[in-house]
């Protein structure tokens, strides 16, 4: 299912933020920073990526529901969406 960047604006914002955070984590490791600080920042990156994934799935679910309401075949089945959702957990 192709999705519009406009619909995924929030997910894109989260991923761009995570990209910056990941760069900072890499720099921290390269500079020999404290392990606890590195892992705390890495956990924040992981959380941001997870949340972006859930936003993408939620957008897909809304798109499929809107297609059903218009009497169209949704671009993905409920089973496909469920499989994608479970792949994030």
PDB file of N, CA, C and O in Angstrom, chain B, residues numbered from 101:
ATOM      1  N   UNK B 101       0.850  -1.161   0.000  1.00  0.00           N
ATOM      2  CA  UNK B 101       0.000   0.000   0.000  1.00  0.00           C
ATOM      3  C   UNK B 101       0.904   1.235   0.000  1.00  0.00           C
ATOM      4  O   UNK B 101       1.762   1.391   0.870  1.00  0.00           O
ATOM      5  N   UNK B 102       0.703   2.093  -0.970  1.00  0.00           N
ATOM      6  CA  UNK B 102       1.444   3.345  -1.017  1.00  0.00           C
ATOM      7  C   UNK B 102       0.710   4.375  -0.179  1.00  0.00           C
ATOM      8  O   UNK B 102      -0.518   4.462  -0.203  1.00  0.00           O
ATOM      9  N   UNK B 103       1.484   5.150   0.561  1.00  0.00           N
ATOM     10  CA  UNK B 103       0.877   6.133   1.440  1.00  0.00           C
ATOM     11  C   UNK B 103       1.504   7.498   1.199  1.00  0.00           C
ATOM     12  O   UNK B 103       2.700   7.621   0.933  1.00  0.00           O
ATOM     13  N   UNK B 104       0.681   8.495   1.298  1.00  0.00           N
ATOM     14  CA  UNK B 104       1.107   9.865   1.056  1.00  0.00           C
ATOM     15  C   UNK B 104       1.984  10.381   2.188  1.00  0.00           C
ATOM     16  O   UNK B 104       1.683  10.150   3.359  1.00  0.00           O
ATOM     17  N   UNK B 105       3.074  11.084   1.848  1.00  0.00           N
ATOM     18  CA  UNK B 105       3.890  11.709   2.897  1.00  0.00           C
ATOM     19  C   UNK B 105       3.081  12.691   3.748  1.00  0.00           C
ATOM     20  O   UNK B 105       3.394  12.909   4.918  1.00  0.00           O
ATOM     21  N   UNK B 106       2.044  13.280   3.156  1.00  0.00           N
ATOM     22  CA  UNK B 106       1.194  14.199   3.914  1.00  0.00           C
ATOM     23  C   UNK B 106       0.491  13.443   5.041  1.00  0.00           C
ATOM     24  O   UNK B 106       0.407  13.935   6.166  1.00  0.00           O
ATOM     25  N   UNK B 107      -0.016  12.241   4.733  1.00  0.00           N
ATOM     26  CA  UNK B 107      -0.696  11.436   5.742  1.00  0.00           C
ATOM     27  C   UNK B 107       0.274  10.928   6.808  1.00  0.00           C
ATOM     28  O   UNK B 107      -0.120  10.663   7.944  1.00  0.00           O
ATOM     29  N   UNK B 108       1.521  10.799   6.434  1.00  0.00           N
ATOM     30  CA  UNK B 108       2.521  10.249   7.352  1.00  0.00           C
ATOM     31  C   UNK B 108       3.428  11.318   7.942  1.00  0.00           C
ATOM     32  O   UNK B 108       4.526  11.017   8.410  1.00  0.00           O
ATOM     33  N   UNK B 109       2.971  12.561   7.920  1.00  0.00           N
ATOM     34  CA  UNK B 109       3.781  13.691   8.389  1.00  0.00           C
ATOM     35  C   UNK B 109       4.302  13.463   9.804  1.00  0.00           C
ATOM     36  O   UNK B 109       5.481  13.695  10.073  1.00  0.00           O
ATOM     37  N   UNK B 110       3.437  13.013  10.708  1.00  0.00           N
ATOM     38  CA  UNK B 110       3.859  12.798  12.093  1.00  0.00           C
ATOM     39  C   UNK B 110       4.906  11.687  12.183  1.00  0.00           C
ATOM     40  O   UNK B 110       5.889  11.811  12.914  1.00  0.00           O
ATOM     41  N   UNK B 111       4.691  10.608  11.441  1.00  0.00           N
ATOM     42  CA  UNK B 111       5.665   9.507  11.444  1.00  0.00           C
ATOM     43  C   UNK B 111       7.001   9.977  10.877  1.00  0.00           C
ATOM     44  O   UNK B 111       8.060   9.627  11.397  1.00  0.00           O
ATOM     45  N   UNK B 112       6.948  10.770   9.811  1.00  0.00           N
ATOM     46  CA  UNK B 112       8.185  11.299   9.230  1.00  0.00           C
ATOM     47  C   UNK B 112       8.923  12.194  10.214  1.00  0.00           C
ATOM     48  O   UNK B 112      10.149  12.133  10.313  1.00  0.00           O
ATOM     49  N   UNK B 113       8.191  13.017  10.936  1.00  0.00           N
ATOM     50  CA  UNK B 113       8.805  13.893  11.938  1.00  0.00           C
ATOM     51  C   UNK B 113       9.500  13.060  13.004  1.00  0.00           C
ATOM     52  O   UNK B 113      10.628  13.354  13.400  1.00  0.00           O
ATOM     53  N   UNK B 114       8.820  12.023  13.463  1.00  0.00           N
ATOM     54  CA  UNK B 114       9.410  11.146  14.476  1.00  0.00           C
ATOM     55  C   UNK B 114      10.672  10.462  13.954  1.00  0.00           C
ATOM     56  O   UNK B 114      11.672  10.366  14.666  1.00  0.00           O
ATOM     57  N   UNK B 115      10.622   9.990  12.709  1.00  0.00           N
ATOM     58  CA  UNK B 115      11.785   9.295  12.140  1.00  0.00           C
ATOM     59  C   UNK B 115      12.962  10.239  11.925  1.00  0.00           C
ATOM     60  O   UNK B 115      14.114   9.854  12.130  1.00  0.00           O
ATOM     61  N   UNK B 116      12.682  11.459  11.519  1.00  0.00           N
ATOM     62  CA  UNK B 116      13.768  12.434  11.346  1.00  0.00           C
ATOM     63  C   UNK B 116      14.403  12.774  12.688  1.00  0.00           C
ATOM     64  O   UNK B 116      15.621  12.924  12.788  1.00  0.00           O
ATOM     65  N   UNK B 117      13.567  12.895  13.722  1.00  0.00           N
ATOM     66  CA  UNK B 117      14.094  13.146  15.059  1.00  0.00           C
ATOM     67  C   UNK B 117      14.956  11.958  15.502  1.00  0.00           C
ATOM     68  O   UNK B 117      16.040  12.145  16.055  1.00  0.00           O
ATOM     69  N   UNK B 118      14.471  10.743  15.257  1.00  0.00           N
ATOM     70  CA  UNK B 118      15.225   9.545  15.626  1.00  0.00           C
ATOM     71  C   UNK B 118      16.545   9.479  14.866  1.00  0.00           C
ATOM     72  O   UNK B 118      17.560   9.042  15.408  1.00  0.00           O
ATOM     73  N   UNK B 119      16.523   9.911  13.618  1.00  0.00           N
ATOM     74  CA  UNK B 119      17.755   9.915  12.819  1.00  0.00           C
ATOM     75  C   UNK B 119      18.804  10.816  13.477  1.00  0.00           C
ATOM     76  O   UNK B 119      19.977  10.455  13.572  1.00  0.00           O
ATOM     77  N   UNK B 120      18.367  11.978  13.925  1.00  0.00           N
ATOM     78  CA  UNK B 120      19.284  12.881  14.617  1.00  0.00           C
ATOM     79  C   UNK B 120      19.777  12.294  15.928  1.00  0.00           C
ATOM     80  O   UNK B 120      20.956  12.403  16.263  1.00  0.00           O
ATOM     81  N   UNK B 121      18.869  11.672  16.666  1.00  0.00           N
ATOM     82  CA  UNK B 121      19.248  11.041  17.931  1.00  0.00           C
ATOM     83  C   UNK B 121      20.245   9.910  17.699  1.00  0.00           C
ATOM     84  O   UNK B 121      21.192   9.743  18.468  1.00  0.00           O
ATOM     85  N   UNK B 122      20.029   9.138  16.640  1.00  0.00           N
ATOM     86  CA  UNK B 122      20.942   8.031  16.353  1.00  0.00           C
ATOM     87  C   UNK B 122      22.335   8.554  16.021  1.00  0.00           C
ATOM     88  O   UNK B 122      23.338   7.979  16.445  1.00  0.00           O
ATOM     89  N   UNK B 123      22.391   9.636  15.268  1.00  0.00           N
ATOM     90  CA  UNK B 123      23.692  10.255  14.978  1.00  0.00           C
ATOM     91  C   UNK B 123      24.398  10.673  16.259  1.00  0.00           C
ATOM     92  O   UNK B 123      25.613  10.523  16.386  1.00  0.00           O
ATOM     93  N   UNK B 124      23.629  11.196  17.206  1.00  0.00           N
ATOM     94  CA  UNK B 124      24.207  11.594  18.491  1.00  0.00           C
ATOM     95  C   UNK B 124      24.701  10.383  19.273  1.00  0.00           C
ATOM     96  O   UNK B 124      25.746  10.442  19.922  1.00  0.00           O
ATOM     97  N   UNK B 125      23.949   9.282  19.212  1.00  0.00           N
ATOM     98  CA  UNK B 125      24.369   8.057  19.901  1.00  0.00           C
ATOM     99  C   UNK B 125      25.684   7.547  19.302  1.00  0.00           C
ATOM    100  O   UNK B 125      26.597   7.162  20.032  1.00  0.00           O
ATOM    101  N   UNK B 126      25.770   7.547  17.996  1.00  0.00           N
ATOM    102  CA  UNK B 126      27.002   7.101  17.333  1.00  0.00           C
ATOM    103  C   UNK B 126      28.177   7.967  17.764  1.00  0.00           C
ATOM    104  O   UNK B 126      29.256   7.453  18.060  1.00  0.00           O
ATOM    105  N   UNK B 127      27.971   9.280  17.801  1.00  0.00           N
ATOM    106  CA  UNK B 127      29.030  10.199  18.224  1.00  0.00           C
ATOM    107  C   UNK B 127      29.422   9.942  19.674  1.00  0.00           C
ATOM    108  O   UNK B 127      30.600  10.001  20.028  1.00  0.00           O
ATOM    109  N   UNK B 128      28.418   9.654  20.518  1.00  0.00           N
ATOM    110  CA  UNK B 128      28.711   9.360  21.919  1.00  0.00           C
ATOM    111  C   UNK B 128      29.602   8.132  22.047  1.00  0.00           C
ATOM    112  O   UNK B 128      30.543   8.113  22.840  1.00  0.00           O
ATOM    113  N   UNK B 129      29.295   7.111  21.262  1.00  0.00           N
ATOM    114  CA  UNK B 129      30.102   5.880  21.308  1.00  0.00           C
ATOM    115  C   UNK B 129      31.507   6.166  20.807  1.00  0.00           C
ATOM    116  O   UNK B 129      32.488   5.743  21.418  1.00  0.00           O
ATOM    117  N   UNK B 130      31.602   6.885  19.691  1.00  0.00           N
ATOM    118  CA  UNK B 130      32.919   7.214  19.123  1.00  0.00           C
ATOM    119  C   UNK B 130      33.763   8.055  20.081  1.00  0.00           C
ATOM    120  O   UNK B 130      34.992   7.981  20.061  1.00  0.00           O
ATOM    121  N   UNK B 131      33.097   8.856  20.923  1.00  0.00           N
ATOM    122  CA  UNK B 131      33.809   9.713  21.875  1.00  0.00           C
ATOM    123  C   UNK B 131      34.014   9.049  23.237  1.00  0.00           C
ATOM    124  O   UNK B 131      34.533   9.670  24.165  1.00  0.00           O
ATOM    125  N   UNK B 132      33.603   7.788  23.350  1.00  0.00           N
ATOM    126  CA  UNK B 132      33.823   7.048  24.589  1.00  0.00           C
ATOM    127  C   UNK B 132      32.968   7.525  25.744  1.00  0.00           C
ATOM    128  O   UNK B 132      33.401   7.469  26.895  1.00  0.00           O
ATOM    129  N   UNK B 133      31.769   7.991  25.463  1.00  0.00           N
ATOM    130  CA  UNK B 133      30.864   8.479  26.514  1.00  0.00           C
ATOM    131  C   UNK B 133      30.460   7.344  27.455  1.00  0.00           C
ATOM    132  O   UNK B 133      30.676   6.165  27.174  1.00  0.00           O
ATOM    133  N   UNK B 134      29.878   7.737  28.559  1.00  0.00           N
ATOM    134  CA  UNK B 134      29.416   6.808  29.584  1.00  0.00           C
ATOM    135  C   UNK B 134      28.364   5.850  29.017  1.00  0.00           C
ATOM    136  O   UNK B 134      27.455   6.264  28.299  1.00  0.00           O
ATOM    137  N   UNK B 135      28.502   4.579  29.347  1.00  0.00           N
ATOM    138  CA  UNK B 135      27.613   3.521  28.854  1.00  0.00           C
ATOM    139  C   UNK B 135      26.149   3.806  29.193  1.00  0.00           C
ATOM    140  O   UNK B 135      25.276   3.639  28.341  1.00  0.00           O
ATOM    141  N   UNK B 136      25.876   4.229  30.408  1.00  0.00           N
ATOM    142  CA  UNK B 136      24.505   4.485  30.827  1.00  0.00           C
ATOM    143  C   UNK B 136      23.872   5.588  29.980  1.00  0.00           C
ATOM    144  O   UNK B 136      22.715   5.469  29.576  1.00  0.00           O
ATOM    145  N   UNK B 137      24.608   6.646  29.710  1.00  0.00           N
ATOM    146  CA  UNK B 137      24.088   7.746  28.888  1.00  0.00           C
ATOM    147  C   UNK B 137      23.837   7.278  27.463  1.00  0.00           C
ATOM    148  O   UNK B 137      22.835   7.652  26.855  1.00  0.00           O
ATOM    149  N   UNK B 138      24.737   6.466  26.928  1.00  0.00           N
ATOM    150  CA  UNK B 138      24.584   5.947  25.568  1.00  0.00           C
ATOM    151  C   UNK B 138      23.326   5.085  25.474  1.00  0.00           C
ATOM    152  O   UNK B 138      22.524   5.239  24.553  1.00  0.00           O
ATOM    153  N   UNK B 139      23.166   4.186  26.428  1.00  0.00           N
ATOM    154  CA  UNK B 139      22.006   3.287  26.390  1.00  0.00           C
ATOM    155  C   UNK B 139      20.695   4.028  26.618  1.00  0.00           C
ATOM    156  O   UNK B 139      19.668   3.651  26.053  1.00  0.00           O
ATOM    157  N   UNK B 140      20.712   5.065  27.428  1.00  0.00           N
ATOM    158  CA  UNK B 140      19.513   5.873  27.630  1.00  0.00           C
ATOM    159  C   UNK B 140      19.100   6.535  26.318  1.00  0.00           C
ATOM    160  O   UNK B 140      17.922   6.542  25.960  1.00  0.00           O
ATOM    161  N   UNK B 141      20.071   7.086  25.613  1.00  0.00           N
ATOM    162  CA  UNK B 141      19.772   7.723  24.326  1.00  0.00           C
ATOM    163  C   UNK B 141      19.366   6.699  23.271  1.00  0.00           C
ATOM    164  O   UNK B 141      18.496   6.967  22.443  1.00  0.00           O
ATOM    165  N   UNK B 142      19.990   5.542  23.302  1.00  0.00           N
ATOM    166  CA  UNK B 142      19.633   4.484  22.359  1.00  0.00           C
ATOM    167  C   UNK B 142      18.201   4.007  22.599  1.00  0.00           C
ATOM    168  O   UNK B 142      17.476   3.719  21.647  1.00  0.00           O
ATOM    169  N   UNK B 143      17.795   3.924  23.850  1.00  0.00           N
ATOM    170  CA  UNK B 143      16.417   3.549  24.170  1.00  0.00           C
ATOM    171  C   UNK B 143      15.441   4.597  23.635  1.00  0.00           C
ATOM    172  O   UNK B 143      14.357   4.249  23.167  1.00  0.00           O
ATOM    173  N   UNK B 144      15.815   5.867  23.699  1.00  0.00           N
ATOM    174  CA  UNK B 144      14.958   6.929  23.162  1.00  0.00           C
ATOM    175  C   UNK B 144      14.815   6.798  21.651  1.00  0.00           C
ATOM    176  O   UNK B 144      13.725   6.997  21.115  1.00  0.00           O
ATOM    177  N   UNK B 145      15.897   6.467  20.962  1.00  0.00           N
ATOM    178  CA  UNK B 145      15.844   6.262  19.513  1.00  0.00           C
ATOM    179  C   UNK B 145      14.925   5.092  19.179  1.00  0.00           C
ATOM    180  O   UNK B 145      14.087   5.184  18.282  1.00  0.00           O
ATOM    181  N   UNK B 146      15.088   4.009  19.898  1.00  0.00           N
ATOM    182  CA  UNK B 146      14.271   2.815  19.670  1.00  0.00           C
ATOM    183  C   UNK B 146      12.789   3.124  19.865  1.00  0.00           C
ATOM    184  O   UNK B 146      11.951   2.690  19.075  1.00  0.00           O
ATOM    185  N   UNK B 147      12.473   3.866  20.907  1.00  0.00           N
ATOM    186  CA  UNK B 147      11.086   4.231  21.189  1.00  0.00           C
ATOM    187  C   UNK B 147      10.519   5.108  20.069  1.00  0.00           C
ATOM    188  O   UNK B 147       9.379   4.917  19.646  1.00  0.00           O
ATOM    189  N   UNK B 148      11.308   6.058  19.596  1.00  0.00           N
ATOM    190  CA  UNK B 148      10.843   6.946  18.529  1.00  0.00           C
ATOM    191  C   UNK B 148      10.557   6.168  17.245  1.00  0.00           C
ATOM    192  O   UNK B 148       9.567   6.432  16.563  1.00  0.00           O
ATOM    193  N   UNK B 149      11.417   5.221  16.921  1.00  0.00           N
ATOM    194  CA  UNK B 149      11.216   4.403  15.721  1.00  0.00           C
ATOM    195  C   UNK B 149       9.966   3.531  15.885  1.00  0.00           C
ATOM    196  O   UNK B 149       9.171   3.392  14.955  1.00  0.00           O
ATOM    197  N   UNK B 150       9.803   2.949  17.069  1.00  0.00           N
ATOM    198  CA  UNK B 150       8.607   2.130  17.324  1.00  0.00           C
ATOM    199  C   UNK B 150       7.337   2.953  17.168  1.00  0.00           C
ATOM    200  O   UNK B 150       6.386   2.514  16.521  1.00  0.00           O
ATOM    201  N   UNK B 151       7.317   4.133  17.753  1.00  0.00           N
ATOM    202  CA  UNK B 151       6.132   4.986  17.672  1.00  0.00           C
ATOM    203  C   UNK B 151       5.834   5.395  16.232  1.00  0.00           C
ATOM    204  O   UNK B 151       4.671   5.480  15.838  1.00  0.00           O
ATOM    205  N   UNK B 152       6.861   5.644  15.464  1.00  0.00           N
ATOM    206  CA  UNK B 152       6.656   5.973  14.047  1.00  0.00           C
ATOM    207  C   UNK B 152       6.027   4.787  13.326  1.00  0.00           C
ATOM    208  O   UNK B 152       5.120   4.962  12.512  1.00  0.00           O
ATOM    209  N   UNK B 153       6.502   3.591  13.620  1.00  0.00           N
ATOM    210  CA  UNK B 153       5.923   2.394  13.010  1.00  0.00           C
ATOM    211  C   UNK B 153       4.461   2.226  13.356  1.00  0.00           C
ATOM    212  O   UNK B 153       3.651   1.886  12.493  1.00  0.00           O
ATOM    213  N   UNK B 154       4.115   2.460  14.613  1.00  0.00           N
ATOM    214  CA  UNK B 154       2.710   2.350  15.025  1.00  0.00           C
ATOM    215  C   UNK B 154       1.858   3.421  14.351  1.00  0.00           C
ATOM    216  O   UNK B 154       0.704   3.170  14.005  1.00  0.00           O
ATOM    217  N   UNK B 155       2.421   4.609  14.164  1.00  0.00           N
ATOM    218  CA  UNK B 155       1.692   5.671  13.461  1.00  0.00           C
ATOM    219  C   UNK B 155       1.415   5.265  12.015  1.00  0.00           C
ATOM    220  O   UNK B 155       0.330   5.519  11.491  1.00  0.00           O
ATOM    221  N   UNK B 156       2.391   4.639  11.379  1.00  0.00           N
ATOM    222  CA  UNK B 156       2.230   4.200   9.993  1.00  0.00           C
ATOM    223  C   UNK B 156       1.141   3.135   9.903  1.00  0.00           C
ATOM    224  O   UNK B 156       0.296   3.179   9.008  1.00  0.00           O
ATOM    225  N   UNK B 157       1.161   2.183  10.827  1.00  0.00           N
ATOM    226  CA  UNK B 157       0.125   1.141  10.850  1.00  0.00           C
ATOM    227  C   UNK B 157      -1.248   1.764  11.076  1.00  0.00           C
ATOM    228  O   UNK B 157      -2.214   1.395  10.408  1.00  0.00           O
ATOM    229  N   UNK B 158      -1.341   2.704  12.012  1.00  0.00           N
ATOM    230  CA  UNK B 158      -2.624   3.351  12.295  1.00  0.00           C
ATOM    231  C   UNK B 158      -3.139   4.093  11.062  1.00  0.00           C
ATOM    232  O   UNK B 158      -4.334   4.071  10.770  1.00  0.00           O
ATOM    233  N   UNK B 159      -2.245   4.737  10.358  1.00  0.00           N
ATOM    234  CA  UNK B 159      -2.643   5.442   9.131  1.00  0.00           C
ATOM    235  C   UNK B 159      -3.141   4.450   8.091  1.00  0.00           C
ATOM    236  O   UNK B 159      -4.137   4.705   7.415  1.00  0.00           O
ATOM    237  N   UNK B 160      -2.459   3.331   7.961  1.00  0.00           N
ATOM    238  CA  UNK B 160      -2.893   2.294   7.032  1.00  0.00           C
ATOM    239  C   UNK B 160      -4.270   1.754   7.389  1.00  0.00           C
ATOM    240  O   UNK B 160      -5.096   1.504   6.512  1.00  0.00           O
ATOM    241  N   UNK B 161      -4.507   1.576   8.671  1.00  0.00           N
ATOM    242  CA  UNK B 161      -5.817   1.084   9.111  1.00  0.00           C
ATOM    243  C   UNK B 161      -6.914   2.090   8.759  1.00  0.00           C
ATOM    244  O   UNK B 161      -7.991   1.708   8.302  1.00  0.00           O
ATOM    245  N   UNK B 162      -6.635   3.369   8.974  1.00  0.00           N
ATOM    246  CA  UNK B 162      -7.623   4.403   8.625  1.00  0.00           C
ATOM    247  C   UNK B 162      -7.867   4.440   7.128  1.00  0.00           C
ATOM    248  O   UNK B 162      -9.008   4.599   6.694  1.00  0.00           O
ATOM    249  N   UNK B 163      -6.818   4.297   6.331  1.00  0.00           N
ATOM    250  CA  UNK B 163      -6.964   4.298   4.875  1.00  0.00           C
ATOM    251  C   UNK B 163      -7.806   3.110   4.408  1.00  0.00           C
ATOM    252  O   UNK B 163      -8.654   3.250   3.527  1.00  0.00           O
ATOM    253  N   UNK B 164      -7.566   1.950   5.000  1.00  0.00           N
ATOM    254  CA  UNK B 164      -8.343   0.758   4.640  1.00  0.00           C
ATOM    255  C   UNK B 164      -9.805   0.928   5.028  1.00  0.00           C
ATOM    256  O   UNK B 164     -10.703   0.561   4.270  1.00  0.00           O
ATOM    257  N   UNK B 165     -10.041   1.487   6.213  1.00  0.00           N
ATOM    258  CA  UNK B 165     -11.418   1.712   6.653  1.00  0.00           C
ATOM    259  C   UNK B 165     -12.117   2.715   5.735  1.00  0.00           C
ATOM    260  O   UNK B 165     -13.283   2.522   5.390  1.00  0.00           O
ATOM    261  N   UNK B 166     -11.438   3.759   5.345  1.00  0.00           N
ATOM    262  CA  UNK B 166     -12.030   4.758   4.449  1.00  0.00           C
ATOM    263  C   UNK B 166     -12.381   4.124   3.103  1.00  0.00           C
ATOM    264  O   UNK B 166     -13.418   4.441   2.522  1.00  0.00           O
ATOM    265  N   UNK B 167     -11.528   3.235   2.608  1.00  0.00           N
ATOM    266  CA  UNK B 167     -11.809   2.551   1.343  1.00  0.00           C
ATOM    267  C   UNK B 167     -13.069   1.697   1.477  1.00  0.00           C
ATOM    268  O   UNK B 167     -13.921   1.692   0.588  1.00  0.00           O
ATOM    269  N   UNK B 168     -13.180   0.973   2.594  1.00  0.00           N
ATOM    270  CA  UNK B 168     -14.385   0.153   2.822  1.00  0.00           C
ATOM    271  C   UNK B 168     -15.638   1.015   2.850  1.00  0.00           C
ATOM    272  O   UNK B 168     -16.664   0.652   2.275  1.00  0.00           O
ATOM    273  N   UNK B 169     -15.549   2.158   3.520  1.00  0.00           N
ATOM    274  CA  UNK B 169     -16.705   3.051   3.622  1.00  0.00           C
ATOM    275  C   UNK B 169     -17.118   3.611   2.265  1.00  0.00           C
ATOM    276  O   UNK B 169     -18.288   3.928   2.051  1.00  0.00           O
ATOM    277  N   UNK B 170     -16.164   3.731   1.354  1.00  0.00           N
ATOM    278  CA  UNK B 170     -16.470   4.201  -0.005  1.00  0.00           C
ATOM    279  C   UNK B 170     -16.940   3.057  -0.896  1.00  0.00           C
ATOM    280  O   UNK B 170     -17.251   3.268  -2.069  1.00  0.00           O
ATOM    281  N   UNK B 171     -16.991   1.846  -0.344  1.00  0.00           N
ATOM    282  CA  UNK B 171     -17.396   0.681  -1.112  1.00  0.00           C
ATOM    283  C   UNK B 171     -16.284   0.128  -1.989  1.00  0.00           C
ATOM    284  O   UNK B 171     -16.547  -0.628  -2.925  1.00  0.00           O
ATOM    285  N   UNK B 172     -15.050   0.499  -1.696  1.00  0.00           N
ATOM    286  CA  UNK B 172     -13.893   0.032  -2.469  1.00  0.00           C
ATOM    287  C   UNK B 172     -13.195  -1.104  -1.729  1.00  0.00           C
ATOM    288  O   UNK B 172     -13.382  -1.305  -0.529  1.00  0.00           O
ATOM    289  N   UNK B 173     -12.400  -1.826  -2.474  1.00  0.00           N
ATOM    290  CA  UNK B 173     -11.565  -2.874  -1.884  1.00  0.00           C
ATOM    291  C   UNK B 173     -10.393  -2.189  -1.182  1.00  0.00           C
ATOM    292  O   UNK B 173      -9.670  -1.412  -1.806  1.00  0.00           O
ATOM    293  N   UNK B 174     -10.198  -2.468   0.108  1.00  0.00           N
ATOM    294  CA  UNK B 174      -9.068  -1.841   0.796  1.00  0.00           C
ATOM    295  C   UNK B 174      -7.745  -2.344   0.223  1.00  0.00           C
ATOM    296  O   UNK B 174      -7.661  -3.476  -0.253  1.00  0.00           O
ATOM    297  N   UNK B 175      -6.707  -1.498   0.269  1.00  0.00           N
ATOM    298  CA  UNK B 175      -5.421  -1.894  -0.297  1.00  0.00           C
ATOM    299  C   UNK B 175      -4.738  -3.043   0.443  1.00  0.00           C
ATOM    300  O   UNK B 175      -3.866  -3.714  -0.109  1.00  0.00           O
ATOM    301  N   UNK B 176      -5.143  -3.268   1.707  1.00  0.00           N
ATOM    302  CA  UNK B 176      -4.579  -4.372   2.485  1.00  0.00           C
ATOM    303  C   UNK B 176      -5.700  -5.033   3.278  1.00  0.00           C
ATOM    304  O   UNK B 176      -6.662  -4.381   3.684  1.00  0.00           O
ATOM    305  N   UNK B 177      -5.559  -6.322   3.489  1.00  0.00           N
ATOM    306  CA  UNK B 177      -6.542  -7.047   4.301  1.00  0.00           C
ATOM    307  C   UNK B 177      -6.254  -6.811   5.782  1.00  0.00           C
ATOM    308  O   UNK B 177      -5.167  -6.370   6.156  1.00  0.00           O
ATOM    309  N   UNK B 178      -7.234  -7.110   6.606  1.00  0.00           N
ATOM    310  CA  UNK B 178      -7.036  -7.003   8.048  1.00  0.00           C
ATOM    311  C   UNK B 178      -5.896  -7.913   8.499  1.00  0.00           C
ATOM    312  O   UNK B 178      -5.126  -7.555   9.391  1.00  0.00           O
ATOM    313  N   UNK B 179      -5.792  -9.077   7.888  1.00  0.00           N
ATOM    314  CA  UNK B 179      -4.733 -10.022   8.248  1.00  0.00           C
ATOM    315  C   UNK B 179      -3.355  -9.459   7.922  1.00  0.00           C
ATOM    316  O   UNK B 179      -2.414  -9.622   8.699  1.00  0.00           O
ATOM    317  N   UNK B 180      -3.235  -8.795   6.771  1.00  0.00           N
ATOM    318  CA  UNK B 180      -1.948  -8.195   6.400  1.00  0.00           C
ATOM    319  C   UNK B 180      -1.569  -7.077   7.370  1.00  0.00           C
ATOM    320  O   UNK B 180      -0.416  -6.970   7.788  1.00  0.00           O
ATOM    321  N   UNK B 181      -2.555  -6.242   7.724  1.00  0.00           N
ATOM    322  CA  UNK B 181      -2.292  -5.170   8.680  1.00  0.00           C
ATOM    323  C   UNK B 181      -1.911  -5.733  10.046  1.00  0.00           C
ATOM    324  O   UNK B 181      -1.005  -5.220  10.704  1.00  0.00           O
ATOM    325  N   UNK B 182      -2.601  -6.783  10.467  1.00  0.00           N
ATOM    326  CA  UNK B 182      -2.279  -7.405  11.749  1.00  0.00           C
ATOM    327  C   UNK B 182      -0.852  -7.957  11.743  1.00  0.00           C
ATOM    328  O   UNK B 182      -0.112  -7.796  12.713  1.00  0.00           O
ATOM    329  N   UNK B 183      -0.481  -8.600  10.653  1.00  0.00           N
ATOM    330  CA  UNK B 183       0.872  -9.152  10.554  1.00  0.00           C
ATOM    331  C   UNK B 183       1.907  -8.045  10.648  1.00  0.00           C
ATOM    332  O   UNK B 183       2.917  -8.199  11.334  1.00  0.00           O
ATOM    333  N   UNK B 184       1.668  -6.926   9.966  1.00  0.00           N
ATOM    334  CA  UNK B 184       2.588  -5.794  10.046  1.00  0.00           C
ATOM    335  C   UNK B 184       2.650  -5.232  11.467  1.00  0.00           C
ATOM    336  O   UNK B 184       3.727  -4.933  11.983  1.00  0.00           O
ATOM    337  N   UNK B 185       1.485  -5.096  12.085  1.00  0.00           N
ATOM    338  CA  UNK B 185       1.441  -4.587  13.459  1.00  0.00           C
ATOM    339  C   UNK B 185       2.246  -5.487  14.382  1.00  0.00           C
ATOM    340  O   UNK B 185       3.046  -5.001  15.182  1.00  0.00           O
ATOM    341  N   UNK B 186       2.044  -6.783  14.278  1.00  0.00           N
ATOM    342  CA  UNK B 186       2.742  -7.717  15.160  1.00  0.00           C
ATOM    343  C   UNK B 186       4.246  -7.746  14.889  1.00  0.00           C
ATOM    344  O   UNK B 186       5.027  -8.070  15.784  1.00  0.00           O
ATOM    345  N   UNK B 187       4.656  -7.414  13.674  1.00  0.00           N
ATOM    346  CA  UNK B 187       6.084  -7.385  13.376  1.00  0.00           C
ATOM    347  C   UNK B 187       6.791  -6.251  14.126  1.00  0.00           C
ATOM    348  O   UNK B 187       8.012  -6.272  14.283  1.00  0.00           O
ATOM    349  N   UNK B 188       6.025  -5.273  14.583  1.00  0.00           N
ATOM    350  CA  UNK B 188       6.622  -4.162  15.339  1.00  0.00           C
ATOM    351  C   UNK B 188       6.775  -4.463  16.814  1.00  0.00           C
ATOM    352  O   UNK B 188       7.506  -3.771  17.522  1.00  0.00           O
ATOM    353  N   UNK B 189       6.085  -5.495  17.281  1.00  0.00           N
ATOM    354  CA  UNK B 189       6.132  -5.767  18.721  1.00  0.00           C
ATOM    355  C   UNK B 189       7.120  -6.859  19.070  1.00  0.00           C
ATOM    356  O   UNK B 189       7.273  -7.201  20.243  1.00  0.00           O
TER     357      UNK B 189
END
